[in-house]
Amino acid sequence: MQHCMKNITPDSLTGAIFAVEGIRDACVVLNGPTGCKLYHSAVSDGQYSRCLSFDPLEFAEEFYFGQPRIPATYLDGYDYVYGSGEKLIRVLKSISSKDYGLIAVINSPGAALIGDDLPQILKQTLLAAPCFAIENTGYSGSFAEGYQNALDKIFEALPANSTQTVKKSVNLLGFHIYQKHFEYNLKTIKKMLALCGIRVITSPCAGDTAEKITHRAEAELNVVIYPEYGERAAKQMQKQYGIPYIIPTQGAPIGFEAAENFILEVCKKLNAESSRALEELDKVRARAYLFLARYSSLLGLPKGALYSICADSSTAYALTKWLSTYLGMIPSAVVVTNGTEGIFAKKLRTFLKDIGYGEAMNNPIATSPAHIVFADGNTLAQMRLAGQRVGGVEVSLPSLGYMDVMPKTFFGGEGVLFLLEQILNGLRFLE
């Protein structure tokens, strides 16, 4: 019996849109039906708000439909027959006075079949801001493919304005606004690196301006936090500007070991001092031990508790290793959402096999027994529909709608405390 519908994962169109929308002063013009706009605009504004007004009547102008982001050409049957050029020119002229640092026109899959010459339309509109078009984001392509293709276009439209290297500086690659707690995850990494005397030049598509992205060639090192989204850009910059890059061997800095390893690896590459950052991490480690020891002495948990994960491979690997080695928890099902051929998907498979739970990557997450599940909101809802009584921790989008008023992070010492709090309380209320 089928317990629930298969989860709907974001595709290449979503990846391309959110790559551009993650630039603070950029605008995506979506050439497509209104239905393709509404979700993307809502999520973009919810994840990274750039407007203080929440009154839809302030965005009643044509193409916006009561939302502040992602104006769309609302294609209909007439446009599919005669072309969308007229509407595109009108929307481009309407946004030309809004002082954007970058404008991108992106076709929806249906609009890509029309055959409009988007580069020519951009050329004849004479926009003052840098601009580019994506005529086809790829049919049924992955979020990562759409994101990386858009990032290539972004770099073409925003050429580096300087190649003079800033000592002890990095770019952080792979972040995007569709990641859960992306903003404070990024701030946490910047804070750790600042304790080591390391400056972050830019993290493209995660809140920086278009102008700031043009400084990317000044970095001494590229740090690829999520290779699924950032490794291609790192290779491109190594070839074009001679900037070396590293992928932290433990994946995203989730858990004490991964965070410590991240600090040491970056500092070694830049000949920077790591002691202050490691001292701060040790202080948090001591606090975590107090709560963990007290909880374990009463219930014996979380050691031996079952967990499942559904996340991209960088997150899934770091989480799996931390949960199994630091907390002694047992993997029930581990699902990677971006394919099984990436570097951390392979490391994950090897790690699970080494600890005797290699079958976890083949188990269905919705019906595998677990006490705590780390996943997106849709997956957590599926497990409830399947009759699972589990504690849930959202580590990716889409969300169940919980409003995060307090800034949260999964990274570094603060991330350990947040995750530990979720695990201990989640297990407690399952008893």
HELIX and SHEET records of a PDB file:
HELIX    1   1 SER A   12  GLU A   21  1                                  10    
HELIX    2   2 THR A   34  GLN A   47  1                                  14    
HELIX    3   3 PRO A   56  PHE A   59  5                                   4    
HELIX    4   4 GLY A   77  TYR A   82  1                                   6    
HELIX    5   5 GLY A   85  ILE A   95  1                                  11    
HELIX    6   6 ALA A  111  LEU A  113  5                                   3    
HELIX    7   7 LEU A  118  THR A  125  1                                   8    
HELIX    8   8 PHE A  143  ALA A  157  1                                  15    
HELIX    9   9 PHE A  182  LEU A  195  1                                  14    
HELIX   10  10 ALA A  210  ILE A  213  1                                   4    
HELIX   11  11 ARG A  216  GLU A  218  5                                   3    
HELIX   12  12 PRO A  227  TYR A  241  1                                  15    
HELIX   13  13 PHE A  256  LEU A  270  1                                  15    
HELIX   14  14 SER A  275  LEU A  299  1                                  25    
HELIX   15  15 SER A  313  THR A  325  1                                  13    
HELIX   16  16 ILE A  343  ASP A  354  1                                  12    
HELIX   17  17 GLY A  358  ASN A  362  5                                   5    
HELIX   18  18 GLY A  377  LEU A  385  1                                   9    
HELIX   19  19 GLY A  412  ARG A  428  1                                  17    
SHEET    1   A 3 ALA A  26  ASN A  31  0                                        
SHEET    2   A 3 LEU A 102  ASN A 107  1                                        
SHEET    3   A 3 CYS A 131  ILE A 134  1                                        
SHEET    1   B 4 ARG A 199  THR A 202  0                                        
SHEET    2   B 4 SER A 169  LEU A 173  1                                        
SHEET    3   B 4 LEU A 221  VAL A 224  1                                        
SHEET    4   B 4 TYR A 245  ILE A 246  1                                        
SHEET    1   C 4 ILE A 330  VAL A 336  0                                        
SHEET    2   C 4 LEU A 306  ALA A 311  1                                        
SHEET    3   C 4 ILE A 372  ASP A 376  1                                        
SHEET    4   C 4 GLY A 391  SER A 396  1                                        
END                                                                             
